[in-house]
């Protein structure tokens, strides 16, 4: 089965880059340079994944996100954003977007996010973790399950849903090394081959560290253990 991807961005160079990289993976790619074209495409097609720029020439990308949530809720939405619009991307995630990528897009992050989005469409909801306290605290990190908010030393850290769930999983099991296959299964709800699971986990953990760690190159919270395993440092 060939998966269908919609790319919505008014930057011709970026659209071309995304299309080539996605087509190399065997995806069928449709392009839209503006919101009107995108809405017309989704009226006549069902896409597995939609990559949507927030700031289009004719409308805010959030309008397309809301339209997809109402008409094709099974489509995984990935937001494309510049660093200056991360707050808007967080709002899109709250409205149901699957993930967001900052421009210029890293190819490995792009492909991992798209593969993750496709997998989420075809599996049962994620396995729920064992019941635990709504408020988790390790070092100066605080994670609130109810509000889905994370703070470090009292400062709010904005995470994507996947990043939040990974951190919650690790903080629920402090000091315990969790392999990538288990992490992907528990957080995303599907079984991935070890190679795929490691690639997916590596990208999400990399991005989590860049938001969470004071020095991402020398992490003090989320540690990597031999064998592609991860743990939260509770010392």
Z-matrix of the N, CA and C atoms (Angstrom, degrees):
N
C 1 1.463
C 2 1.526 1 109.72
N 3 1.336 2 116.74 1 129.75
C 4 1.456 3 121.44 2 178.12
C 5 1.519 4 109.37 3 -91.16
N 6 1.309 5 116.22 4 121.40
C 7 1.460 6 120.54 5 -178.71
C 8 1.527 7 110.33 6 -80.67
N 9 1.330 8 115.14 7 143.78
C 10 1.462 9 121.37 8 -175.50
C 11 1.527 10 110.39 9 -103.55
N 12 1.323 11 114.71 10 127.97
C 13 1.462 12 121.75 11 -178.29
C 14 1.524 13 109.14 12 -119.36
N 15 1.325 14 116.50 13 135.33
C 16 1.463 15 121.93 14 174.22
C 17 1.525 16 108.75 15 -108.16
N 18 1.332 17 116.35 16 128.80
C 19 1.463 18 121.99 17 177.49
C 20 1.526 19 108.13 18 -113.93
N 21 1.331 20 116.27 19 119.67
C 22 1.467 21 121.46 20 -178.36
C 23 1.524 22 108.74 21 -119.12
N 24 1.324 23 116.44 22 107.91
C 25 1.465 24 121.05 23 -179.75
C 26 1.523 25 108.49 24 -161.82
N 27 1.328 26 116.81 25 140.22
C 28 1.468 27 119.19 26 -178.80
C 29 1.525 28 112.81 27 -90.58
N 30 1.342 29 117.21 28 3.88
C 31 1.463 30 120.67 29 174.93
C 32 1.526 31 108.65 30 -93.62
N 33 1.317 32 116.48 31 110.87
C 34 1.465 33 120.77 32 -175.69
C 35 1.524 34 112.54 33 -59.45
N 36 1.329 35 116.73 34 -41.58
C 37 1.467 36 120.26 35 -177.67
C 38 1.518 37 111.08 36 -64.08
N 39 1.325 38 116.84 37 -43.45
C 40 1.463 39 120.20 38 -179.61
C 41 1.524 40 110.89 39 -67.30
N 42 1.331 41 117.02 40 -42.07
C 43 1.468 42 119.56 41 178.02
C 44 1.520 43 110.73 42 -59.09
N 45 1.327 44 116.36 43 -42.35
C 46 1.460 45 121.13 44 179.56
C 47 1.527 46 110.18 45 -62.93
N 48 1.331 47 117.01 46 -43.65
C 49 1.467 48 122.05 47 178.67
C 50 1.529 49 110.76 48 -60.38
N 51 1.324 50 116.37 49 -47.00
C 52 1.463 51 120.49 50 -179.13
C 53 1.524 52 110.97 51 -64.25
N 54 1.327 53 115.95 52 -45.00
C 55 1.466 54 119.58 53 -178.58
C 56 1.522 55 111.42 54 -60.23
N 57 1.336 56 117.68 55 -46.88
C 58 1.463 57 120.81 56 -178.40
C 59 1.525 58 111.44 57 -61.66
N 60 1.328 59 116.93 58 -45.61
C 61 1.462 60 120.05 59 -178.37
C 62 1.526 61 111.79 60 -66.04
N 63 1.309 62 117.02 61 -37.57
C 64 1.463 63 120.21 62 179.91
C 65 1.527 64 111.32 63 -73.64
N 66 1.326 65 116.62 64 -39.42
C 67 1.465 66 119.35 65 178.80
C 68 1.524 67 111.46 66 -65.56
N 69 1.323 68 117.06 67 -32.74
C 70 1.465 69 120.22 68 177.48
C 71 1.524 70 111.52 69 -62.78
N 72 1.332 71 116.80 70 -23.84
C 73 1.468 72 121.35 71 178.25
C 74 1.527 73 111.87 72 -90.90
N 75 1.333 74 116.65 73 3.38
C 76 1.457 75 120.41 74 177.04
C 77 1.514 76 115.03 75 90.80
N 78 1.339 77 117.96 76 8.53
C 79 1.456 78 120.57 77 179.41
C 80 1.530 79 110.92 78 -80.80
N 81 1.336 80 115.59 79 150.13
C 82 1.462 81 121.30 80 171.82
C 83 1.526 82 107.27 81 -91.02
N 84 1.321 83 117.45 82 120.34
C 85 1.465 84 121.63 83 -171.29
C 86 1.524 85 110.97 84 -114.05
N 87 1.338 86 115.96 85 129.68
C 88 1.462 87 122.61 86 171.14
C 89 1.525 88 107.92 87 -111.84
N 90 1.326 89 116.46 88 145.53
C 91 1.459 90 120.66 89 -176.74
C 92 1.524 91 111.44 90 -119.54
N 93 1.332 92 115.05 91 148.52
C 94 1.463 93 121.58 92 173.17
C 95 1.520 94 107.68 93 -140.10
N 96 1.336 95 115.93 94 128.73
C 97 1.462 96 120.94 95 -179.04
C 98 1.523 97 112.16 96 -90.65
N 99 1.333 98 117.17 97 -5.17
C 100 1.462 99 120.47 98 179.06
C 101 1.521 100 109.52 99 -154.43
N 102 1.330 101 115.32 100 170.59
C 103 1.454 102 120.19 101 -176.38
C 104 1.512 103 113.76 102 -67.02
N 105 1.325 104 116.68 103 -38.24
C 106 1.470 105 120.08 104 -178.99
C 107 1.528 106 111.04 105 -60.42
N 108 1.331 107 116.33 106 -44.89
C 109 1.464 108 120.24 107 178.53
C 110 1.526 109 110.56 108 -64.08
N 111 1.332 110 116.50 109 -40.08
C 112 1.463 111 120.53 110 179.63
C 113 1.522 112 111.33 111 -61.43
N 114 1.334 113 116.99 112 -45.94
C 115 1.462 114 120.48 113 -179.80
C 116 1.526 115 111.21 114 -63.59
N 117 1.327 116 116.25 115 -36.02
C 118 1.465 117 119.89 116 178.07
C 119 1.530 118 110.47 117 -66.17
N 120 1.329 119 116.71 118 -39.46
C 121 1.466 120 120.70 119 179.86
C 122 1.530 121 111.52 120 -66.12
N 123 1.337 122 116.88 121 -41.95
C 124 1.467 123 118.50 122 -177.35
C 125 1.527 124 111.83 123 -74.50
N 126 1.331 125 117.17 124 -15.93
C 127 1.461 126 119.64 125 175.26
C 128 1.525 127 111.20 126 -70.59
N 129 1.335 128 116.81 127 -27.78
C 130 1.459 129 120.76 128 -173.95
C 131 1.528 130 113.45 129 -116.03
N 132 1.331 131 117.30 130 1.88
C 133 1.461 132 120.81 131 -178.50
C 134 1.524 133 110.09 132 -141.51
N 135 1.323 134 115.27 133 153.31
C 136 1.461 135 121.15 134 172.12
C 137 1.522 136 107.01 135 -112.91
N 138 1.324 137 116.26 136 119.06
C 139 1.459 138 121.49 137 -177.00
C 140 1.528 139 110.48 138 -102.53
N 141 1.325 140 114.97 139 146.75
C 142 1.459 141 119.70 140 175.00
C 143 1.523 142 110.62 141 -73.32
N 144 1.331 143 115.52 142 -42.52
C 145 1.468 144 121.61 143 -178.52
C 146 1.524 145 108.72 144 -138.68
N 147 1.329 146 116.31 145 140.94
C 148 1.466 147 121.47 146 173.75
C 149 1.522 148 108.49 147 -123.69
N 150 1.337 149 116.40 148 123.52
C 151 1.459 150 122.11 149 173.91
C 152 1.522 151 107.20 150 -99.08
N 153 1.328 152 117.00 151 119.07
C 154 1.466 153 121.01 152 -169.72
C 155 1.525 154 110.95 153 -127.41
N 156 1.333 155 115.21 154 124.98
C 157 1.465 156 120.72 155 173.03
C 158 1.528 157 108.23 156 -76.03
N 159 1.319 158 116.91 157 138.46
C 160 1.462 159 119.60 158 -178.59
C 161 1.520 160 112.89 159 -73.00
N 162 1.331 161 117.40 160 -34.20
C 163 1.462 162 120.36 161 -173.57
C 164 1.521 163 110.18 162 -111.14
N 165 1.329 164 114.87 163 91.18
C 166 1.455 165 121.57 164 179.00
C 167 1.523 166 109.87 165 -96.84
N 168 1.316 167 115.92 166 167.58
C 169 1.463 168 119.95 167 -176.06
C 170 1.525 169 112.92 168 -69.39
N 171 1.348 170 116.91 169 -26.57
C 172 1.464 171 118.87 170 -173.99
C 173 1.523 172 114.59 171 -116.68
N 174 1.339 173 118.10 172 -9.99
C 175 1.462 174 119.51 173 178.87
C 176 1.521 175 110.37 174 -166.49
N 177 1.316 176 115.33 175 166.46
C 178 1.459 177 121.26 176 174.79
C 179 1.524 178 108.61 177 -79.05
N 180 1.323 179 116.49 178 134.01
C 181 1.460 180 120.14 179 -179.26
C 182 1.515 181 113.80 180 -58.10
N 183 1.350 182 117.28 181 -21.83
C 184 1.464 183 120.20 182 178.53
C 185 1.525 184 111.46 183 -61.80
N 186 1.331 185 117.02 184 -28.53
C 187 1.468 186 119.87 185 177.37
C 188 1.524 187 110.62 186 -62.87
N 189 1.330 188 116.31 187 -38.59
C 190 1.465 189 120.25 188 178.87
C 191 1.522 190 109.98 189 -71.19
N 192 1.336 191 116.46 190 -39.09
C 193 1.470 192 120.45 191 177.55
C 194 1.525 193 109.91 192 -58.67
N 195 1.335 194 116.61 193 -47.64
C 196 1.471 195 120.28 194 -179.72
C 197 1.524 196 111.14 195 -63.63
N 198 1.338 197 116.31 196 -39.72
C 199 1.469 198 119.79 197 179.39
C 200 1.531 199 110.67 198 -62.83
N 201 1.321 200 116.62 199 -43.63
C 202 1.466 201 120.22 200 179.26
C 203 1.523 202 111.31 201 -64.77
N 204 1.319 203 117.22 202 -39.35
C 205 1.466 204 119.89 203 179.91
C 206 1.529 205 110.48 204 -62.13
N 207 1.342 206 116.40 205 -33.40
C 208 1.466 207 120.39 206 -178.68
C 209 1.522 208 112.93 207 -82.71
N 210 1.336 209 117.10 208 -34.72
C 211 1.467 210 120.06 209 -173.46
C 212 1.526 211 113.80 210 -102.93
N 213 1.321 212 117.48 211 -34.96
C 214 1.469 213 121.78 212 -178.54
C 215 1.531 214 109.67 213 -137.11
N 216 1.331 215 117.56 214 68.18
C 217 1.469 216 119.85 215 -176.03
C 218 1.524 217 113.81 216 -62.34
N 219 1.354 218 116.90 217 -16.52
C 220 1.459 219 119.29 218 179.72
C 221 1.522 220 112.47 219 -78.56
N 222 1.328 221 118.01 220 -12.92
C 223 1.467 222 120.97 221 178.55
C 224 1.523 223 110.07 222 -75.04
N 225 1.322 224 116.76 223 126.15
C 226 1.463 225 121.04 224 176.22
C 227 1.524 226 108.95 225 -80.03
N 228 1.329 227 116.38 226 127.95
C 229 1.461 228 121.59 227 -177.15
C 230 1.522 229 109.98 228 -105.97
N 231 1.325 230 115.68 229 128.38
C 232 1.464 231 122.11 230 175.02
C 233 1.522 232 107.49 231 -116.56
N 234 1.318 233 116.24 232 125.13
C 235 1.458 234 121.72 233 -177.80
C 236 1.527 235 110.31 234 -87.55
N 237 1.325 236 115.91 235 137.82
C 238 1.461 237 122.28 236 172.78
C 239 1.524 238 107.22 237 -105.16
N 240 1.316 239 117.35 238 128.18
C 241 1.458 240 119.58 239 -175.01
C 242 1.517 241 111.79 240 -147.33
N 243 1.323 242 115.75 241 151.79
C 244 1.456 243 121.49 242 169.82
C 245 1.522 244 107.70 243 -84.48
N 246 1.330 245 117.15 244 161.50
C 247 1.463 246 120.13 245 -178.49
C 248 1.522 247 111.92 246 -55.85
N 249 1.324 248 116.13 247 -32.07
C 250 1.464 249 119.49 248 -176.03
C 251 1.519 250 112.78 249 -72.11
N 252 1.342 251 117.84 250 -8.93
C 253 1.459 252 119.55 251 -175.88
C 254 1.526 253 112.23 252 -119.73
N 255 1.325 254 117.46 253 26.04
C 256 1.461 255 120.51 254 -179.44
C 257 1.525 256 111.28 255 -60.91
N 258 1.345 257 117.92 256 -37.19
C 259 1.465 258 120.19 257 179.15
C 260 1.524 259 111.08 258 -59.30
N 261 1.334 260 116.55 259 -40.16
C 262 1.464 261 120.11 260 177.53
C 263 1.521 262 111.00 261 -66.29
N 264 1.330 263 116.27 262 -36.50
C 265 1.463 264 119.67 263 178.02
C 266 1.520 265 110.59 264 -64.20
N 267 1.332 266 117.11 265 -39.87
C 268 1.463 267 120.78 266 177.94
C 269 1.526 268 109.94 267 -61.57
N 270 1.333 269 117.09 268 -39.69
C 271 1.460 270 120.40 269 177.43
C 272 1.526 271 110.57 270 -63.17
N 273 1.332 272 116.80 271 -39.40
C 274 1.465 273 120.37 272 177.86
C 275 1.524 274 110.74 273 -63.50
N 276 1.329 275 117.08 274 -38.67
C 277 1.463 276 120.61 275 177.83
C 278 1.520 277 110.45 276 -63.64
N 279 1.316 278 116.38 277 -38.67
C 280 1.463 279 119.46 278 177.97
C 281 1.526 280 111.16 279 -64.46
N 282 1.331 281 116.02 280 -27.85
C 283 1.458 282 120.14 281 -179.54
C 284 1.524 283 112.37 282 -88.13
N 285 1.325 284 117.16 283 4.01
C 286 1.455 285 119.57 284 172.78
C 287 1.509 286 116.49 285 117.46
N 288 1.340 287 118.18 286 0.67
C 289 1.463 288 118.99 287 176.59
C 290 1.526 289 109.34 288 -64.42
N 291 1.315 290 116.10 289 148.71
C 292 1.461 291 122.26 290 -176.85
C 293 1.524 292 112.27 291 -79.10
N 294 1.332 293 117.12 292 -38.28
C 295 1.462 294 120.42 293 -173.47
C 296 1.519 295 108.31 294 -164.30
N 297 1.329 296 116.35 295 172.36
C 298 1.460 297 119.22 296 170.86
C 299 1.514 298 110.05 297 -140.42
N 300 1.328 299 115.34 298 149.40
C 301 1.457 300 122.94 299 178.88
C 302 1.519 301 108.47 300 -122.91
N 303 1.318 302 116.25 301 136.98
C 304 1.455 303 119.92 302 177.18
C 305 1.522 304 109.84 303 -90.14
N 306 1.317 305 115.62 304 143.80
C 307 1.460 306 121.21 305 178.99
C 308 1.530 307 109.65 306 -85.59
N 309 1.335 308 117.42 307 144.22
C 310 1.468 309 127.61 308 -4.86
C 311 1.528 310 110.60 309 -73.11
N 312 1.327 311 116.49 310 145.17
C 313 1.461 312 121.22 311 -174.02
C 314 1.524 313 111.58 312 -75.47
N 315 1.323 314 115.41 313 132.61
C 316 1.460 315 120.79 314 171.46
C 317 1.529 316 107.94 315 -78.28
N 318 1.328 317 117.00 316 131.70
C 319 1.465 318 120.66 317 -174.06
C 320 1.524 319 112.41 318 -59.57
N 321 1.336 320 117.51 319 -43.18
C 322 1.466 321 119.79 320 -178.06
C 323 1.522 322 110.93 321 -65.37
N 324 1.337 323 117.54 322 -39.46
C 325 1.461 324 120.75 323 177.88
C 326 1.525 325 110.37 324 -66.29
N 327 1.328 326 116.26 325 -41.55
C 328 1.462 327 121.19 326 178.99
C 329 1.519 328 110.91 327 -57.86
N 330 1.329 329 116.68 328 -52.95
C 331 1.461 330 120.54 329 -175.52
C 332 1.524 331 111.84 330 -67.46
N 333 1.341 332 117.00 331 -37.00
C 334 1.465 333 119.92 332 178.49
C 335 1.523 334 110.78 333 -66.04
N 336 1.328 335 116.67 334 -41.63
C 337 1.462 336 120.39 335 -179.18
C 338 1.524 337 111.09 336 -67.09
N 339 1.337 338 117.09 337 -41.35
C 340 1.466 339 120.71 338 178.51
C 341 1.526 340 110.46 339 -64.57
N 342 1.341 341 117.04 340 -45.49
C 343 1.468 342 120.50 341 179.29
C 344 1.521 343 110.91 342 -61.55
N 345 1.328 344 116.25 343 -40.06
C 346 1.462 345 121.04 344 178.48
C 347 1.524 346 110.13 345 -64.73
N 348 1.338 347 116.27 346 -42.13
C 349 1.459 348 120.22 347 179.80
C 350 1.514 349 112.52 348 -63.40
N 351 1.328 350 116.93 349 -39.84
C 352 1.469 351 121.00 350 178.13
C 353 1.522 352 110.44 351 -65.60
N 354 1.328 353 116.19 352 -44.05
C 355 1.464 354 119.91 353 -178.56
C 356 1.523 355 111.28 354 -62.63
N 357 1.325 356 117.61 355 -36.36
C 358 1.461 357 121.24 356 -178.33
C 359 1.522 358 112.00 357 -65.46
N 360 1.341 359 117.45 358 -24.69
C 361 1.467 360 120.68 359 -178.74
C 362 1.517 361 112.31 360 -73.55
N 363 1.337 362 116.62 361 -25.30
C 364 1.463 363 120.00 362 -166.03
C 365 1.517 364 113.97 363 -112.39
N 366 1.326 365 116.80 364 10.79
C 367 1.459 366 119.04 365 -177.42
C 368 1.515 367 110.18 366 -126.73
N 369 1.324 368 114.23 367 168.55
C 370 1.456 369 119.98 368 176.52
C 371 1.518 370 109.46 369 -69.23
N 372 1.339 371 117.71 370 163.34
C 373 1.457 372 120.38 371 177.70
C 374 1.522 373 111.11 372 -56.71
N 375 1.327 374 116.99 373 154.37
C 376 1.457 375 120.26 374 -177.94
C 377 1.520 376 112.61 375 -55.74
N 378 1.335 377 115.40 376 145.75
C 379 1.456 378 120.89 377 174.86
C 380 1.515 379 108.22 378 -65.03
N 381 1.303 380 117.40 379 130.92
C 382 1.457 381 119.94 380 179.80
C 383 1.521 382 109.66 381 -75.71
N 384 1.305 383 115.75 382 141.12
C 385 1.445 384 120.19 383 177.56
C 386 1.521 385 109.18 384 -74.62
N 387 1.335 386 116.18 385 165.48
C 388 1.447 387 120.01 386 178.33
C 389 1.522 388 109.97 387 -59.58
N 390 1.329 389 117.94 388 142.25
C 391 1.458 390 119.76 389 179.43
C 392 1.523 391 110.49 390 -53.82
N 393 1.296 392 116.09 391 139.52
C 394 1.458 393 120.53 392 179.99
C 395 1.515 394 108.19 393 -148.99
N 396 1.301 395 115.18 394 170.98
C 397 1.455 396 119.88 395 178.57
C 398 1.527 397 109.65 396 -57.50
N 399 1.335 398 115.84 397 143.41
C 400 1.457 399 118.89 398 -179.77
C 401 1.520 400 111.36 399 -67.46
N 402 1.329 401 116.93 400 -27.87
C 403 1.456 402 120.82 401 -178.75
C 404 1.526 403 109.43 402 -110.17
N 405 1.332 404 116.30 403 118.27
C 406 1.461 405 122.26 404 179.17
C 407 1.519 406 108.84 405 -110.69
N 408 1.331 407 116.90 406 136.06
C 409 1.459 408 121.17 407 -178.87
C 410 1.521 409 110.27 408 -134.43
N 411 1.324 410 116.35 409 127.46
C 412 1.458 411 123.16 410 175.17
C 413 1.523 412 107.50 411 -142.08
N 414 1.336 413 116.11 412 129.47
C 415 1.456 414 121.44 413 -172.14
C 416 1.536 415 107.86 414 50.72
N 417 1.345 416 117.97 415 -127.00
C 418 1.463 417 119.32 416 178.42
C 419 1.523 418 111.74 417 -101.53
N 420 1.354 419 116.06 418 16.46
C 421 1.464 420 120.98 419 176.24
C 422 1.522 421 109.81 420 -89.90
N 423 1.321 422 115.39 421 140.08
C 424 1.457 423 120.99 422 175.68
C 425 1.528 424 108.13 423 -134.81
N 426 1.330 425 116.17 424 126.85
C 427 1.463 426 121.63 425 -179.01
C 428 1.520 427 108.70 426 -122.22
N 429 1.322 428 116.02 427 123.05
C 430 1.455 429 122.38 428 -179.75
C 431 1.523 430 108.81 429 -105.99
N 432 1.331 431 116.61 430 111.81
C 433 1.466 432 120.52 431 -177.74
C 434 1.526 433 111.73 432 -66.20
N 435 1.328 434 116.66 433 -37.65
C 436 1.462 435 120.14 434 -175.23
C 437 1.524 436 111.59 435 -66.39
N 438 1.332 437 116.54 436 -47.11
C 439 1.469 438 120.35 437 -178.82
C 440 1.518 439 112.41 438 -90.85
N 441 1.351 440 116.12 439 -7.76
C 442 1.471 441 122.78 440 -176.65
C 443 1.532 442 110.33 441 53.37
N 444 1.322 443 113.77 442 46.25
C 445 1.462 444 120.42 443 179.38
C 446 1.526 445 109.98 444 -117.75
N 447 1.323 446 115.53 445 140.62
C 448 1.462 447 122.13 446 177.53
C 449 1.521 448 108.40 447 -121.26
N 450 1.330 449 116.07 448 135.01
C 451 1.463 450 120.46 449 174.62
C 452 1.522 451 109.53 450 -128.15
N 453 1.324 452 115.32 451 149.96
C 454 1.461 453 122.43 452 173.41
C 455 1.514 454 107.33 453 -125.24
N 456 1.319 455 116.15 454 113.28
C 457 1.457 456 119.82 455 -176.77
C 458 1.512 457 112.53 456 59.54
N 459 1.332 458 116.58 457 31.21
C 460 1.458 459 121.44 458 178.88
C 461 1.516 460 114.71 459 89.42
N 462 1.337 461 117.56 460 -8.33
C 463 1.468 462 121.54 461 179.75
C 464 1.524 463 110.03 462 -94.01
N 465 1.327 464 117.03 463 129.75
C 466 1.465 465 121.31 464 -178.60
C 467 1.526 466 110.21 465 -70.05
N 468 1.336 467 116.13 466 133.02
C 469 1.462 468 123.08 467 176.44
C 470 1.524 469 107.60 468 -110.79
N 471 1.327 470 117.63 469 117.27
C 472 1.464 471 121.26 470 -179.61
C 473 1.528 472 110.29 471 -82.32
N 474 1.326 473 116.13 472 119.09
C 475 1.461 474 122.17 473 -179.36
C 476 1.523 475 110.17 474 -120.00
N 477 1.335 476 115.95 475 153.39
C 478 1.459 477 120.01 476 171.34
C 479 1.528 478 108.02 477 -72.80
N 480 1.340 479 118.43 478 163.90
C 481 1.465 480 119.77 479 177.77
C 482 1.527 481 113.11 480 -55.12
N 483 1.328 482 117.25 481 -41.06
C 484 1.466 483 119.84 482 -179.93
C 485 1.516 484 111.11 483 -66.06
N 486 1.329 485 117.12 484 -43.79
C 487 1.465 486 120.55 485 179.16
C 488 1.524 487 110.66 486 -62.37
N 489 1.330 488 116.65 487 -41.86
C 490 1.466 489 120.45 488 178.51
C 491 1.524 490 110.43 489 -61.10
N 492 1.335 491 116.82 490 -45.83
C 493 1.463 492 120.47 491 -177.19
C 494 1.528 493 111.75 492 -65.98
N 495 1.331 494 117.12 493 -36.39
C 496 1.466 495 119.99 494 176.71
C 497 1.524 496 110.00 495 -63.72
N 498 1.327 497 116.40 496 -46.88
C 499 1.463 498 119.85 497 -179.72
C 500 1.524 499 110.85 498 -63.40
N 501 1.338 500 116.71 499 -40.87
C 502 1.468 501 120.06 500 178.76
C 503 1.522 502 110.84 501 -62.28
N 504 1.329 503 116.64 502 -41.26
C 505 1.461 504 120.98 503 178.96
C 506 1.525 505 110.76 504 -61.37
N 507 1.327 506 116.61 505 -44.70
C 508 1.463 507 120.68 506 -178.82
C 509 1.529 508 111.21 507 -69.01
N 510 1.332 509 116.78 508 -40.49
C 511 1.466 510 119.86 509 -178.84
C 512 1.524 511 111.96 510 -71.99
N 513 1.332 512 116.92 511 -23.29
C 514 1.458 513 120.38 512 175.63
C 515 1.526 514 110.90 513 -72.02
N 516 1.341 515 115.51 514 -23.08
C 517 1.470 516 121.32 515 -178.04
C 518 1.531 517 109.64 516 -125.25
N 519 1.333 518 118.41 517 62.36
C 520 1.464 519 121.33 518 -174.37
C 521 1.524 520 112.72 519 -60.26
N 522 1.335 521 114.63 520 133.98
C 523 1.455 522 120.10 521 178.39
C 524 1.514 523 114.39 522 78.57
N 525 1.330 524 117.99 523 -1.66
C 526 1.465 525 121.61 524 -179.18
C 527 1.522 526 109.68 525 -100.98
N 528 1.332 527 116.87 526 125.03
C 529 1.463 528 121.43 527 179.01
C 530 1.524 529 109.57 528 -77.61
N 531 1.333 530 116.73 529 127.71
C 532 1.461 531 122.39 530 -177.85
C 533 1.522 532 108.59 531 -116.85
N 534 1.326 533 116.57 532 127.01
C 535 1.463 534 119.97 533 -178.65
C 536 1.523 535 110.51 534 -75.56
N 537 1.334 536 115.72 535 161.32
C 538 1.463 537 121.50 536 -173.68
C 539 1.520 538 112.34 537 -62.66
N 540 1.334 539 117.86 538 -39.61
C 541 1.467 540 120.81 539 -179.15
C 542 1.525 541 110.15 540 -61.00
N 543 1.328 542 116.49 541 -45.76
C 544 1.468 543 120.81 542 179.00
C 545 1.521 544 110.73 543 -65.61
N 546 1.322 545 116.49 544 -41.36
C 547 1.461 546 120.81 545 -178.96
C 548 1.525 547 110.77 546 -61.23
N 549 1.329 548 117.05 547 -47.05
C 550 1.468 549 120.81 548 179.81
C 551 1.528 550 110.43 549 -65.10
N 552 1.333 551 116.76 550 -41.28
C 553 1.466 552 119.44 551 -179.20
C 554 1.526 553 111.56 552 -64.65
N 555 1.320 554 117.42 553 -44.38
C 556 1.455 555 120.82 554 -176.69
C 557 1.525 556 112.57 555 -73.93
N 558 1.328 557 116.39 556 -35.80
C 559 1.464 558 120.09 557 -176.36
C 560 1.521 559 111.89 558 -85.11
N 561 1.350 560 117.01 559 -43.69
C 562 1.461 561 120.17 560 -175.10
C 563 1.522 562 113.06 561 -100.88
N 564 1.351 563 117.84 562 -17.77
C 565 1.452 564 119.87 563 173.85
C 566 1.509 565 115.84 564 87.24
N 567 1.336 566 118.85 565 19.07
C 568 1.459 567 119.82 566 177.08
C 569 1.519 568 109.94 567 -142.21
N 570 1.324 569 114.65 568 158.40
C 571 1.455 570 120.97 569 179.74
C 572 1.523 571 109.61 570 -91.55
N 573 1.314 572 116.16 571 123.56
C 574 1.462 573 121.60 572 178.54
C 575 1.522 574 109.10 573 -115.86
N 576 1.324 575 115.91 574 148.49
C 577 1.457 576 119.92 575 173.82
C 578 1.524 577 108.76 576 -59.83
N 579 1.325 578 116.86 577 152.86
C 580 1.465 579 119.91 578 -174.30
C 581 1.527 580 112.22 579 -56.53
N 582 1.336 581 116.89 580 -43.08
C 583 1.468 582 119.61 581 -179.46
C 584 1.521 583 110.98 582 -61.90
N 585 1.345 584 116.62 583 -44.88
C 586 1.465 585 120.67 584 179.50
C 587 1.522 586 110.79 585 -66.44
N 588 1.335 587 116.42 586 -42.29
C 589 1.464 588 120.41 587 -178.97
C 590 1.524 589 111.00 588 -62.00
N 591 1.321 590 116.39 589 -41.67
C 592 1.466 591 119.41 590 179.48
C 593 1.527 592 111.03 591 -63.49
N 594 1.339 593 116.37 592 -40.74
C 595 1.466 594 119.94 593 -179.83
C 596 1.522 595 110.77 594 -65.50
N 597 1.339 596 116.81 595 -43.95
C 598 1.464 597 121.04 596 -179.83
C 599 1.525 598 110.38 597 -64.42
N 600 1.337 599 116.31 598 -47.95
C 601 1.464 600 120.24 599 -178.75
C 602 1.524 601 111.10 600 -63.81
N 603 1.329 602 116.82 601 -40.79
C 604 1.467 603 120.53 602 -177.65
C 605 1.530 604 111.31 603 -60.23
N 606 1.331 605 116.58 604 -43.50
C 607 1.468 606 120.08 605 -179.28
C 608 1.522 607 111.00 606 -65.34
N 609 1.337 608 116.86 607 -47.23
C 610 1.463 609 119.75 608 -177.33
C 611 1.529 610 111.75 609 -67.52
N 612 1.325 611 117.18 610 -39.35
C 613 1.469 612 120.02 611 178.97
C 614 1.527 613 110.18 612 -67.49
N 615 1.327 614 116.72 613 -38.24
C 616 1.467 615 120.55 614 177.17
C 617 1.528 616 110.38 615 -58.17
N 618 1.323 617 116.23 616 -46.45
C 619 1.461 618 120.16 617 -179.19
C 620 1.527 619 111.11 618 -69.90
N 621 1.334 620 116.86 619 -36.86
C 622 1.461 621 120.68 620 177.16
C 623 1.522 622 110.70 621 -60.89
N 624 1.317 623 116.79 622 -43.99
C 625 1.467 624 120.46 623 -179.83
C 626 1.525 625 111.83 624 -62.84
N 627 1.320 626 117.03 625 -38.61
C 628 1.462 627 119.60 626 -178.37
C 629 1.529 628 111.85 627 -66.74
N 630 1.312 629 116.98 628 -20.91
C 631 1.463 630 120.11 629 176.46
C 632 1.524 631 111.87 630 -94.03
N 633 1.330 632 115.81 631 -31.79
C 634 1.461 633 121.37 632 -169.68
C 635 1.520 634 113.65 633 -95.10
N 636 1.320 635 116.20 634 -38.91
C 637 1.461 636 120.91 635 -170.69
C 638 1.530 637 111.98 636 -88.29
N 639 1.330 638 118.39 637 135.32
C 640 1.469 639 120.39 638 172.55
C 641 1.528 640 111.51 639 -59.77
N 642 1.336 641 116.13 640 -36.08
C 643 1.468 642 121.94 641 177.21
C 644 1.532 643 107.70 642 -131.47
N 645 1.338 644 117.84 643 91.91
C 646 1.469 645 120.61 644 -175.73
C 647 1.524 646 113.81 645 -56.91
N 648 1.338 647 117.42 646 -28.17
C 649 1.463 648 120.15 647 -179.65
C 650 1.526 649 111.74 648 -71.67
N 651 1.326 650 116.08 649 -21.48
C 652 1.467 651 121.25 650 178.77
C 653 1.526 652 108.73 651 -131.14
N 654 1.335 653 116.64 652 72.20
C 655 1.466 654 120.49 653 -173.16
C 656 1.522 655 112.88 654 -63.04
N 657 1.320 656 114.93 655 142.62
C 658 1.464 657 119.64 656 176.38
C 659 1.525 658 111.79 657 -114.88
N 660 1.332 659 117.07 658 -9.93
C 661 1.462 660 120.74 659 179.16
C 662 1.536 661 111.17 660 -104.66
N 663 1.331 662 116.81 661 -66.73
C 664 1.468 663 121.55 662 -176.90
C 665 1.521 664 108.59 663 -94.86
N 666 1.327 665 115.69 664 110.80
C 667 1.459 666 121.63 665 -175.23
C 668 1.525 667 110.77 666 -105.37
N 669 1.327 668 115.96 667 148.65
C 670 1.462 669 122.20 668 174.68
C 671 1.524 670 108.63 669 -100.68
N 672 1.330 671 115.21 670 131.13
C 673 1.455 672 122.04 671 -179.51
C 674 1.525 673 108.45 672 -112.32
N 675 1.325 674 116.64 673 153.32
C 676 1.464 675 121.27 674 179.47
C 677 1.525 676 110.80 675 -49.46
N 678 1.340 677 115.09 676 140.96
C 679 1.453 678 120.18 677 179.82
C 680 1.514 679 113.19 678 91.38
N 681 1.341 680 117.01 679 14.38
C 682 1.460 681 120.01 680 178.14
C 683 1.510 682 113.29 681 70.14
N 684 1.348 683 116.61 682 34.79
C 685 1.462 684 120.93 683 179.04
C 686 1.528 685 109.75 684 -107.78
N 687 1.337 686 114.79 685 158.75
C 688 1.461 687 120.46 686 -177.65
C 689 1.525 688 109.76 687 -130.40
N 690 1.330 689 115.03 688 148.00
C 691 1.458 690 119.24 689 174.40
C 692 1.516 691 109.74 690 -147.24
N 693 1.332 692 115.20 691 158.75
C 694 1.457 693 121.18 692 174.77
C 695 1.517 694 107.46 693 -94.22
N 696 1.308 695 116.70 694 129.91
C 697 1.458 696 121.84 695 -178.75
C 698 1.525 697 109.13 696 -79.42
N 699 1.317 698 116.86 697 112.89
C 700 1.466 699 120.54 698 -177.09
C 701 1.517 700 112.83 699 -103.13
N 702 1.326 701 116.75 700 17.70
C 703 1.470 702 119.25 701 179.72
C 704 1.523 703 110.76 702 -94.97
